[in-house]
Amino acid sequence: MSVSPCRSCGAPLRVTFCDLGLSPLSNAFVRPENLARGESFHPLHAFVCDACLLVQLEEFESPERIFSDYVYFSSYSDSWLAHSRAYAEDVSASLGLGAESLVVEVASNDGYLLRFFAERGIPVLGVEPAENVAEVARARGIETISRFFGQILANELVAAGRRADLLVGNNVLAHVPDINDFVAGLRTALAPAGTLTMEFPHLLRLIEQVQFDTIYHEHFSYLSLLAVERLFARHGLRITDVRELPTHGGSLRIYATHAERGLSETPAVEALRALERAAGLHQLATYTRFAARVEACKRSVLRFLIDAREAGQQVVGYGAPAKGNTLLNYCGVRGDLLAYTVDRSPHKQGLFLPGTRIPVFAPERIAETRPDYVLILPWNLREEITAQLAFIRDWGGRFVTPVPEIRVWP
């Protein structure tokens, strides 16, 4: 099988990490009037580079196709908003940000984060390629450029005198196919004494907890500290601090600056390097063992859904996240096993999940149909969702999460 070279270091890709078969774009929801039309499916085959250990997918669809009309709006998760507010308060204080500073966020979505800086009187600028999402941010008073970020846009910002004192990228580093151009742009757009922070799901947690459903076509790369350090060093950026976060099933927030500043790193950086090495992330064998665990998870999901169906029990979903679409398509789940799903976002309600064609309703549907089980597709938000839906226990309903294997919660 001929594949593209590693997007980070350019070495040939030869080693499979996980092959999830063919899958549609995870956010290509189907409108009712298009139910009689076909969909495009692409290989969802993740490789690991045996030179730099970056886990990655090939680029089958361009970012323009994936992100031009987006259905994900960050502000519909209460826990994510709380996380973002806490970050804004912490970093504003630690960096002494004020009215003379500039905070730039790449992939700023609907202004979910920048609004917390703006409320403190700190100038902000968002970069969000999805025009429909950017319009929501502008309506909130957040200046937003509807462009893809890279070296070209970074040069334009510098020419306009808008280098960032704080440059933020949350859950975007994995989403860019030309990762070298992106990181080069970060270096250019960062002020000489500026700080860069980036959050991304941690590959270590993906492997440990069999979070294979976080693999989808929007995520071109799956990141460890070891791989990101090599990438950043290539572009003159030095990671000076890192924090482990509970978001998205386990994420990292890295802090970086221009390498020529000569800032020392905190002990947390070496501690995380040691943790990744202890988990075997520096050894190829760790990556090649992952596929068998994914197959076992698939069997556990199907076993539960089939047993529930044969017992006359109804299972419905909560949420319509990208990860849920990977899970359902890989497992071959259709409406006979999962009657429907619900989502708080009105942008998804009334549509159908890509590939599986399972309908998406408003959350009120659950109280109307009183299902036996609610399968939480955004399992990383389990505590938030079980609190919102605590009423299902009134009729004996129970919650279910799918990874690392099926678990039924009281």
Sine and cosine of phi, psi and omega as CSV:
sin_phi,cos_phi,sin_psi,cos_psi,sin_omega,cos_omega
0.00,0.00,0.81,-0.58,-0.01,-1.00
-1.00,-0.04,0.81,-0.59,0.01,-1.00
-0.78,-0.62,0.25,-0.97,0.03,-1.00
-0.93,0.38,0.39,-0.92,0.06,-1.00
-0.94,0.34,0.24,-0.97,0.02,-1.00
-0.82,0.57,0.76,-0.65,-0.05,-1.00
-0.96,0.28,-0.24,0.97,0.02,-1.00
-1.00,-0.06,-0.84,0.55,-0.11,-0.99
-0.95,-0.33,-0.17,0.99,0.06,-1.00
1.00,0.06,0.01,1.00,0.00,-1.00
-0.95,0.33,0.41,-0.91,0.05,-1.00
-0.89,0.45,0.60,-0.80,0.06,-1.00
-0.99,-0.13,0.86,-0.51,-0.09,-1.00
-0.79,-0.61,-0.28,0.96,-0.21,-0.98
-0.92,-0.39,0.80,-0.59,0.04,-1.00
-0.98,0.20,0.72,-0.70,0.14,-0.99
-0.99,-0.11,-0.73,0.68,-0.05,-1.00
-0.27,-0.96,0.80,-0.60,0.03,-1.00
-0.92,-0.38,0.94,-0.33,-0.05,-1.00
-0.98,-0.18,0.30,0.96,0.06,-1.00
0.97,0.24,-0.52,-0.86,0.00,-1.00
-0.99,-0.15,0.64,-0.77,-0.04,-1.00
-0.50,-0.87,0.52,-0.86,0.09,-1.00
-0.98,0.22,0.18,-0.98,0.14,-0.99
-0.85,0.53,0.72,-0.69,-0.20,-0.98
-0.93,0.36,-0.37,0.93,0.04,-1.00
-0.92,-0.40,0.33,0.94,0.03,-1.00
-1.00,0.03,0.91,0.41,-0.04,-1.00
-0.88,0.47,0.52,-0.86,-0.09,-1.00
-0.99,-0.17,0.80,-0.60,0.06,-1.00
-0.98,0.19,0.47,-0.88,-0.05,-1.00
-0.81,0.58,-0.62,0.79,-0.04,-1.00
-0.95,0.31,-0.17,0.99,-0.01,-1.00
-0.96,-0.28,0.17,0.99,-0.06,-1.00
-0.90,0.44,-0.40,0.92,0.00,-1.00
-1.00,0.04,0.02,1.00,-0.01,-1.00
-0.97,-0.22,0.38,-0.92,0.02,-1.00
-0.98,0.18,0.15,-0.99,0.05,-1.00
-0.80,-0.60,0.39,-0.92,0.07,-1.00
-1.00,0.00,0.77,-0.64,0.06,-1.00
-0.91,-0.42,0.62,-0.78,-0.02,-1.00
-0.76,-0.65,0.42,-0.91,0.05,-1.00
-0.86,0.51,0.70,-0.71,0.09,-1.00
-0.91,-0.40,0.94,0.33,-0.14,-0.99
-0.89,-0.46,0.94,-0.33,-0.02,-1.00
-1.00,-0.04,0.72,-0.70,0.06,-1.00
-0.92,-0.38,0.33,-0.94,0.15,-0.99
-0.87,-0.50,0.72,-0.69,0.03,-1.00
-0.97,0.24,0.83,-0.55,-0.02,-1.00
-0.98,0.18,0.02,1.00,0.07,-1.00
-0.99,-0.14,-0.76,0.65,-0.05,-1.00
-0.91,-0.42,-0.04,1.00,0.08,-1.00
0.90,0.43,0.49,0.87,0.15,-0.99
-1.00,0.10,0.82,-0.57,0.10,-0.99
-1.00,0.09,0.69,-0.72,-0.15,-0.99
-0.35,-0.94,0.37,-0.93,0.16,-0.99
-0.96,-0.27,0.40,-0.92,0.19,-0.98
-0.95,0.30,0.33,-0.94,0.05,-1.00
-1.00,-0.05,0.97,-0.25,0.04,-1.00
-0.99,-0.14,-0.45,0.89,0.06,-1.00
-0.79,-0.61,0.60,-0.80,-0.03,-1.00
-0.96,0.28,0.41,-0.91,0.11,-0.99
-0.84,0.54,-0.56,0.83,0.02,-1.00
-0.87,0.50,-0.65,0.76,0.00,-1.00
-0.95,0.33,-0.62,0.79,-0.09,-1.00
-0.98,0.22,-0.67,0.75,-0.21,-0.98
-0.95,-0.32,0.02,1.00,-0.11,-0.99
-0.92,0.38,-0.57,0.82,0.04,-1.00
-0.71,-0.70,1.00,-0.07,-0.26,-0.97
-0.98,-0.18,0.53,-0.85,-0.02,-1.00
-0.95,-0.32,0.01,1.00,0.00,-1.00
-1.00,-0.09,0.84,-0.54,0.04,-1.00
-0.85,-0.53,0.88,-0.48,-0.14,-0.99
-0.89,0.45,-0.46,0.89,-0.15,-0.99
-0.96,0.29,-0.04,1.00,-0.01,-1.00
-1.00,0.01,0.09,1.00,0.09,-1.00
-0.92,-0.38,0.91,-0.42,-0.01,-1.00
-0.88,0.47,-0.66,0.75,-0.04,-1.00
-0.93,0.37,-0.56,0.83,0.03,-1.00
-0.94,0.35,-0.61,0.80,0.06,-1.00
-0.90,0.43,-0.65,0.76,0.03,-1.00
-0.90,0.43,-0.66,0.75,0.05,-1.00
-0.87,0.49,-0.69,0.73,-0.05,-1.00
-0.93,0.36,-0.65,0.76,0.03,-1.00
-0.89,0.46,-0.69,0.72,-0.02,-1.00
-0.89,0.45,-0.64,0.77,0.04,-1.00
-0.89,0.45,-0.72,0.69,-0.02,-1.00
-0.86,0.50,-0.68,0.73,0.01,-1.00
-0.91,0.42,-0.69,0.72,-0.06,-1.00
-0.92,0.38,-0.76,0.65,-0.09,-1.00
-0.96,0.29,-0.53,0.85,0.06,-1.00
-0.88,0.47,-0.67,0.75,0.00,-1.00
-0.95,0.31,-0.69,0.72,-0.08,-1.00
-0.94,0.35,-0.51,0.86,0.00,-1.00
-0.99,-0.13,-0.09,1.00,-0.01,-1.00
0.91,0.42,0.64,0.77,-0.03,-1.00
-0.95,0.31,0.61,-0.79,0.00,-1.00
-0.44,-0.90,-0.38,-0.93,-0.12,-0.99
-0.91,0.41,-0.33,0.94,0.00,-1.00
-1.00,-0.10,0.01,1.00,-0.04,-1.00
-1.00,-0.06,0.18,-0.98,0.13,-0.99
-0.69,-0.72,0.83,-0.56,0.09,-1.00
-0.96,-0.26,0.83,-0.55,0.04,-1.00
-0.90,-0.44,0.78,-0.62,0.09,-1.00
-0.91,-0.42,0.78,-0.63,0.08,-1.00
-1.00,-0.04,0.75,-0.67,-0.13,-0.99
0.90,0.44,0.85,0.53,-0.14,-0.99
-0.99,0.15,-0.04,1.00,0.08,-1.00
0.79,0.61,-0.76,-0.65,-0.13,-0.99
-1.00,-0.09,0.35,0.94,0.00,-1.00
0.99,0.11,0.25,0.97,-0.08,-1.00
-0.81,0.59,-0.60,0.80,-0.05,-1.00
-0.99,-0.12,-0.74,0.68,-0.11,-0.99
-0.87,0.49,-0.44,0.90,0.01,-1.00
-0.89,0.46,-0.49,0.87,-0.01,-1.00
-0.96,0.28,-0.49,0.87,0.13,-0.99
-0.96,0.26,-0.68,0.73,-0.01,-1.00
-0.87,0.50,-0.60,0.80,0.02,-1.00
-0.89,0.45,-0.39,0.92,0.00,-1.00
-1.00,-0.07,0.13,0.99,0.02,-1.00
0.98,0.19,0.32,0.95,-0.01,-1.00
-0.99,-0.12,0.81,-0.58,0.02,-1.00
-0.87,0.50,0.63,-0.78,-0.06,-1.00
-0.70,-0.71,0.38,-0.92,0.09,-1.00
-0.55,-0.83,0.79,-0.61,0.04,-1.00
-0.97,-0.25,0.52,-0.85,0.13,-0.99
-0.83,-0.55,0.93,-0.38,-0.10,-1.00
-0.63,-0.78,0.93,-0.37,-0.08,-1.00
-0.95,0.33,-0.42,0.91,-0.01,-1.00
-0.98,0.19,0.95,-0.31,-0.10,-0.99
-0.88,0.48,-0.63,0.78,-0.03,-1.00
-0.91,0.42,-0.54,0.84,0.03,-1.00
-0.98,0.21,-0.64,0.76,0.01,-1.00
-0.88,0.48,-0.56,0.83,0.01,-1.00
-0.89,0.46,-0.58,0.81,0.04,-1.00
-0.91,0.41,-0.65,0.76,0.04,-1.00
-0.90,0.45,-0.69,0.73,0.00,-1.00
-0.89,0.46,-0.60,0.80,0.03,-1.00
-0.89,0.45,-0.38,0.92,0.05,-1.00
-1.00,0.00,0.06,1.00,0.02,-1.00
1.00,0.05,0.26,0.97,-0.01,-1.00
-0.99,-0.12,0.91,-0.41,0.05,-1.00
-0.87,0.49,0.79,-0.61,-0.10,-0.99
-0.65,-0.76,0.76,-0.65,0.08,-1.00
-0.99,-0.12,0.81,-0.59,0.00,-1.00
-1.00,-0.03,0.98,0.20,-0.01,-1.00
-0.58,-0.81,0.37,-0.93,0.19,-0.98
-0.99,0.15,0.66,-0.75,-0.05,-1.00
-1.00,0.08,0.62,-0.78,0.07,-1.00
-0.05,-1.00,-0.25,-0.97,-0.08,-1.00
-0.88,0.48,-0.62,0.78,-0.04,-1.00
-0.89,0.45,-0.77,0.64,0.00,-1.00
-0.91,0.41,-0.60,0.80,0.02,-1.00
-0.87,0.49,-0.67,0.75,0.04,-1.00
-0.88,0.48,-0.62,0.78,0.01,-1.00
-0.92,0.40,-0.62,0.79,0.04,-1.00
-0.91,0.42,-0.67,0.74,0.02,-1.00
-0.89,0.45,-0.69,0.73,0.01,-1.00
-0.88,0.48,-0.49,0.87,0.01,-1.00
-1.00,0.02,0.09,1.00,0.01,-1.00
0.95,0.32,0.56,0.83,-0.10,-1.00
-0.83,-0.56,0.82,0.58,0.12,-0.99
-0.98,0.19,0.58,-0.81,-0.18,-0.98
-1.00,0.05,0.77,-0.64,0.20,-0.98
-0.96,0.28,-0.57,0.82,0.16,-0.99
-0.77,-0.64,0.86,-0.51,0.02,-1.00
-0.92,-0.40,0.86,-0.52,-0.15,-0.99
-0.89,-0.46,0.63,-0.78,0.14,-0.99
-0.58,-0.81,0.97,-0.26,0.00,-1.00
-0.97,-0.24,0.87,-0.49,0.06,-1.00
0.83,0.56,0.71,0.71,0.06,-1.00
-0.81,-0.58,-0.49,0.87,-0.07,-1.00
-0.85,0.53,-0.57,0.82,0.02,-1.00
-0.96,0.28,-0.27,0.96,-0.15,-0.99
-1.00,-0.06,0.01,1.00,-0.10,-1.00
-0.95,-0.32,0.82,-0.57,0.01,-1.00
-0.94,0.33,-0.64,0.76,0.03,-1.00
-1.00,-0.05,0.98,0.20,-0.17,-0.99
-0.94,0.34,-0.46,0.89,0.04,-1.00
-0.94,0.33,-0.66,0.75,0.07,-1.00
-0.89,0.46,-0.64,0.77,-0.01,-1.00
-0.89,0.45,-0.76,0.65,-0.04,-1.00
-0.93,0.36,-0.57,0.82,0.10,-1.00
-0.87,0.49,-0.63,0.77,0.05,-1.00
-0.91,0.42,-0.61,0.79,0.06,-1.00
-0.86,0.50,-0.72,0.70,0.00,-1.00
-0.87,0.49,-0.66,0.75,-0.02,-1.00
-0.92,0.40,-0.67,0.74,-0.09,-1.00
-0.98,0.21,-0.23,0.97,-0.04,-1.00
-0.99,0.11,0.79,-0.62,0.04,-1.00
-0.86,0.51,0.43,-0.90,-0.06,-1.00
-0.79,0.61,-0.60,0.80,0.02,-1.00
-0.96,-0.30,0.34,0.94,-0.08,-1.00
-0.98,0.18,0.21,-0.98,0.03,-1.00
-0.87,-0.50,0.70,-0.71,0.05,-1.00
-0.94,-0.35,0.77,-0.63,0.15,-0.99
-0.83,-0.56,0.65,-0.76,0.03,-1.00
-0.68,-0.73,0.69,-0.72,0.09,-1.00
-0.92,-0.40,0.62,-0.78,0.05,-1.00
-0.37,-0.93,0.49,-0.87,0.07,-1.00
-0.85,0.53,0.64,-0.77,-0.09,-1.00
-1.00,0.01,0.85,-0.53,0.00,-1.00
-0.83,0.56,-0.57,0.82,0.00,-1.00
-0.85,0.53,-0.70,0.72,-0.01,-1.00
-0.95,0.32,-0.57,0.82,0.06,-1.00
-0.84,0.54,-0.71,0.70,-0.03,-1.00
-0.95,0.32,-0.74,0.67,-0.05,-1.00
-0.86,0.51,-0.67,0.74,-0.14,-0.99
-0.97,-0.24,0.22,0.98,0.06,-1.00
0.80,0.60,0.73,0.68,-0.04,-1.00
-0.99,0.10,0.80,0.60,-0.06,-1.00
-0.90,0.43,-0.38,0.93,-0.04,-1.00
-0.95,0.32,-0.19,0.98,0.10,-0.99
-0.99,0.16,0.03,1.00,0.09,-1.00
-1.00,-0.02,0.91,-0.41,0.10,-1.00
-0.42,-0.91,0.19,-0.98,-0.24,-0.97
-0.89,0.45,-0.40,0.92,0.07,-1.00
-0.94,0.35,-0.46,0.89,0.00,-1.00
-1.00,-0.06,0.99,-0.13,-0.02,-1.00
-0.98,0.21,-0.45,0.89,-0.07,-1.00
-0.72,-0.69,0.45,-0.90,-0.02,-1.00
-0.77,-0.63,0.87,-0.49,-0.44,-0.90
-0.91,-0.40,0.69,-0.73,0.17,-0.99
-0.90,-0.43,0.26,-0.96,0.10,-1.00
-0.88,0.48,-0.66,0.76,-0.03,-1.00
-0.86,0.52,-0.69,0.72,-0.03,-1.00
-0.95,0.31,-0.65,0.76,-0.05,-1.00
-0.94,0.34,-0.59,0.81,0.05,-1.00
-0.85,0.52,-0.69,0.72,0.02,-1.00
-0.89,0.47,-0.68,0.74,0.00,-1.00
-0.89,0.45,-0.75,0.66,-0.04,-1.00
-0.91,0.41,-0.65,0.76,-0.01,-1.00
-0.87,0.49,-0.57,0.82,0.02,-1.00
-0.87,0.49,-0.42,0.91,-0.06,-1.00
-0.92,-0.39,0.33,0.94,0.11,-0.99
0.97,0.26,0.44,0.90,0.06,-1.00
-0.91,-0.42,0.64,-0.77,-0.02,-1.00
-0.87,-0.49,0.77,-0.64,0.07,-1.00
-0.99,0.17,0.85,-0.53,-0.07,-1.00
-0.95,-0.30,-0.31,0.95,-0.01,-1.00
-0.38,-0.92,0.38,-0.93,0.02,-1.00
-0.48,-0.88,0.57,-0.82,0.06,-1.00
-0.73,-0.68,0.65,-0.76,0.10,-0.99
-1.00,0.04,0.70,-0.71,-0.06,-1.00
-0.83,-0.56,0.46,-0.89,0.03,-1.00
-0.99,0.14,-0.18,0.98,-0.12,-0.99
-0.90,0.43,0.52,-0.85,0.06,-1.00
0.82,0.57,0.57,0.82,0.04,-1.00
0.99,0.17,0.14,0.99,0.00,-1.00
0.83,-0.56,0.97,-0.26,-0.05,-1.00
-0.81,-0.59,0.20,-0.98,0.15,-0.99
-0.90,-0.43,0.58,-0.82,0.24,-0.97
-0.89,-0.46,0.90,-0.45,0.03,-1.00
-0.98,-0.22,0.54,-0.84,0.09,-1.00
-0.91,-0.42,0.76,-0.65,-0.05,-1.00
-0.66,-0.75,0.37,-0.93,0.04,-1.00
-0.61,-0.79,0.10,-1.00,0.12,-0.99
-0.89,0.46,0.75,-0.66,-0.07,-1.00
-0.87,0.50,-0.55,0.84,-0.06,-1.00
-0.92,0.38,-0.21,0.98,0.07,-1.00
-0.93,0.36,-0.40,0.92,0.06,-1.00
0.95,0.31,0.37,0.93,0.01,-1.00
-0.94,0.35,0.62,-0.78,0.04,-1.00
-0.99,0.16,0.36,-0.93,0.02,-1.00
-1.00,-0.03,0.42,-0.91,0.06,-1.00
-0.98,0.21,0.31,-0.95,0.06,-1.00
-0.86,0.51,-0.38,0.92,-0.03,-1.00
-0.89,0.45,-0.50,0.86,-0.03,-1.00
-0.92,0.38,-0.76,0.65,0.02,-1.00
-0.92,0.40,-0.56,0.83,0.03,-1.00
-0.89,0.46,-0.64,0.77,0.00,-1.00
-0.96,0.28,-0.59,0.81,0.11,-0.99
-0.84,0.55,-0.73,0.69,-0.03,-1.00
-0.89,0.45,-0.62,0.78,0.03,-1.00
-0.89,0.45,-0.70,0.72,0.00,-1.00
-0.91,0.41,-0.63,0.78,0.04,-1.00
-0.92,0.39,-0.65,0.76,0.02,-1.00
-0.89,0.46,-0.51,0.86,0.03,-1.00
-0.99,0.11,-0.06,1.00,0.07,-1.00
1.00,0.04,0.27,0.96,-0.04,-1.00
-0.94,0.33,-0.13,0.99,0.09,-1.00
-1.00,-0.08,0.05,1.00,-0.05,-1.00
-0.86,-0.50,0.74,-0.67,-0.06,-1.00
-0.88,0.47,-0.54,0.84,-0.05,-1.00
-0.87,0.49,-0.51,0.86,0.03,-1.00
-0.88,0.48,-0.61,0.79,-0.05,-1.00
-0.98,0.22,-0.61,0.80,-0.07,-1.00
-0.96,0.27,-0.27,0.96,0.04,-1.00
-0.99,0.13,-0.18,0.98,-0.17,-0.99
-0.93,0.37,-0.62,0.78,-0.15,-0.99
-0.85,0.52,-0.63,0.77,-0.02,-1.00
-0.90,0.43,-0.56,0.83,0.02,-1.00
-0.95,0.33,-0.55,0.84,0.06,-1.00
-0.90,0.43,-0.69,0.72,0.01,-1.00
-0.88,0.47,-0.61,0.79,0.03,-1.00
-0.91,0.41,-0.63,0.78,0.04,-1.00
-0.89,0.46,-0.68,0.73,0.02,-1.00
-0.85,0.53,-0.71,0.71,-0.01,-1.00
-0.89,0.46,-0.62,0.78,-0.02,-1.00
-0.92,0.38,-0.62,0.79,0.03,-1.00
-0.90,0.43,-0.75,0.66,-0.03,-1.00
-0.91,0.41,-0.62,0.78,0.01,-1.00
-0.87,0.49,-0.69,0.72,0.00,-1.00
-0.90,0.43,-0.75,0.67,-0.07,-1.00
-0.91,0.42,-0.64,0.77,0.01,-1.00
-0.93,0.37,-0.68,0.73,0.02,-1.00
-0.88,0.47,-0.66,0.75,0.02,-1.00
-0.89,0.45,-0.67,0.74,0.01,-1.00
-0.88,0.47,-0.72,0.70,-0.04,-1.00
-0.94,0.34,-0.35,0.94,0.06,-1.00
-1.00,0.03,0.05,1.00,0.01,-1.00
0.97,0.23,0.35,0.94,-0.01,-1.00
-0.99,-0.15,0.56,-0.83,-0.01,-1.00
-0.99,-0.16,0.74,-0.67,0.10,-1.00
-0.90,-0.44,0.77,-0.64,0.09,-1.00
-0.82,-0.57,0.22,-0.98,-0.01,-1.00
-0.97,-0.25,0.38,-0.93,0.22,-0.98
-0.86,-0.51,0.81,-0.59,0.01,-1.00
1.00,-0.08,0.43,-0.90,0.08,-1.00
-0.72,-0.70,0.81,0.58,-0.05,-1.00
-0.99,0.16,0.26,-0.96,0.04,-1.00
-0.85,0.53,-0.66,0.75,-0.03,-1.00
-0.88,0.47,-0.57,0.82,0.03,-1.00
-0.90,0.43,-0.58,0.81,0.00,-1.00
-0.94,0.33,-0.57,0.82,0.13,-0.99
-0.89,0.46,-0.74,0.67,-0.02,-1.00
-0.85,0.53,-0.78,0.62,-0.11,-0.99
-0.93,0.37,-0.63,0.78,0.01,-1.00
-0.94,0.33,-0.66,0.75,0.02,-1.00
-0.90,0.44,-0.63,0.78,-0.02,-1.00
-0.99,0.16,-0.16,0.99,0.00,-1.00
0.96,0.29,0.47,0.88,-0.03,-1.00
-0.99,0.16,0.69,-0.72,0.05,-1.00
-0.76,-0.65,-0.15,-0.99,-0.11,-0.99
-0.90,0.43,-0.30,0.95,0.03,-1.00
-0.95,0.30,-0.42,0.91,-0.01,-1.00
-0.97,-0.24,-0.45,0.89,0.04,-1.00
-0.75,-0.66,0.96,-0.28,-0.19,-0.98
-0.88,0.48,-0.66,0.75,-0.01,-1.00
-0.21,-0.98,0.09,-1.00,0.18,-0.98
-0.72,-0.69,0.25,-0.97,0.01,-1.00
-0.79,-0.61,0.36,-0.93,0.04,-1.00
-0.46,-0.89,0.58,-0.81,0.00,-1.00
-0.95,0.31,-0.39,0.92,-0.06,-1.00
-0.97,0.23,0.86,-0.51,0.06,-1.00
-0.91,0.42,-0.28,0.96,0.01,-1.00
-0.96,0.29,-0.26,0.97,0.02,-1.00
-0.95,-0.31,-0.39,0.92,-0.03,-1.00
-0.90,0.44,0.65,-0.76,-0.02,-1.00
1.00,0.06,-0.06,1.00,0.04,-1.00
-0.98,-0.21,-0.01,-1.00,0.00,-1.00
-0.81,-0.59,0.60,-0.80,-0.02,-1.00
-0.89,0.46,0.63,-0.78,0.02,-1.00
-0.90,0.44,0.65,-0.76,0.03,-1.00
0.99,0.15,-0.86,0.51,-0.07,-1.00
-0.99,0.16,-0.39,0.92,-0.02,-1.00
0.86,0.51,0.47,0.88,0.08,-1.00
-0.98,0.22,0.74,-0.67,-0.07,-1.00
-0.96,0.28,0.50,-0.87,0.01,-1.00
-0.93,-0.38,0.83,-0.56,0.00,-1.00
-0.89,-0.45,0.11,-0.99,0.16,-0.99
-0.96,0.29,0.41,-0.91,-0.07,-1.00
-0.85,0.53,-0.42,0.91,-0.01,-1.00
-0.86,0.51,-0.36,0.93,-0.01,-1.00
-0.85,0.52,-0.53,0.85,-0.04,-1.00
-0.90,0.44,-0.69,0.73,0.02,-1.00
-0.91,0.41,-0.49,0.87,-0.03,-1.00
-0.96,0.28,-0.60,0.80,-0.11,-0.99
-0.98,-0.20,-0.25,0.97,0.08,-1.00
0.76,0.65,0.89,0.46,-0.02,-1.00
-0.94,0.33,0.31,-0.95,0.04,-1.00
-0.97,0.24,-0.58,0.81,-0.03,-1.00
-0.69,-0.73,0.57,-0.82,0.14,-0.99
-0.88,-0.47,0.92,-0.40,0.02,-1.00
-1.00,0.10,0.91,-0.41,-0.06,-1.00
-0.99,0.10,0.97,-0.23,-0.03,-1.00
-0.95,0.30,-0.66,0.75,0.16,-0.99
-1.00,0.09,0.95,0.32,-0.14,-0.99
-0.86,0.50,-0.36,0.93,0.04,-1.00
-0.93,0.38,-0.26,0.97,0.03,-1.00
-0.96,-0.30,0.44,0.90,-0.10,-0.99
-0.82,0.57,-0.74,0.68,-0.07,-1.00
-0.90,0.43,-0.67,0.75,0.04,-1.00
-0.88,0.47,-0.70,0.72,-0.09,-1.00
-0.96,0.29,-0.66,0.75,0.01,-1.00
-0.91,0.42,-0.51,0.86,0.07,-1.00
-0.93,0.36,-0.66,0.75,0.02,-1.00
-0.91,0.42,-0.57,0.82,-0.10,-0.99
-0.95,-0.32,0.43,0.90,-0.04,-1.00
-0.83,0.56,-0.40,0.92,-0.06,-1.00
-0.91,0.41,-0.29,0.96,-0.03,-1.00
-0.92,0.39,-0.34,0.94,0.04,-1.00
-0.93,0.36,-0.30,0.95,0.01,-1.00
-0.87,0.49,-0.53,0.85,0.03,-1.00
-0.94,-0.35,0.27,0.96,0.04,-1.00
1.00,0.03,0.17,0.98,0.03,-1.00
-0.92,0.39,0.49,-0.87,-0.03,-1.00
-0.73,-0.68,0.37,-0.93,-0.02,-1.00
-0.99,-0.16,0.49,-0.87,-0.01,-1.00
-0.70,-0.72,0.67,-0.74,0.16,-0.99
-0.87,-0.50,0.54,-0.84,-0.18,-0.98
-1.00,-0.10,-0.35,0.94,-0.07,-1.00
-0.80,-0.61,0.51,-0.86,0.05,1.00
-0.96,0.29,-0.18,0.98,0.17,-0.98
-0.39,-0.92,0.24,-0.97,-0.01,-1.00
-0.84,0.55,0.75,-0.66,0.10,-1.00
-0.68,-0.74,0.77,-0.64,0.04,-1.00
-0.99,-0.14,0.79,-0.61,-0.05,-1.00
-0.97,-0.24,0.58,-0.82,-0.01,-1.00
-0.94,0.34,0.00,0.00,0.00,0.00
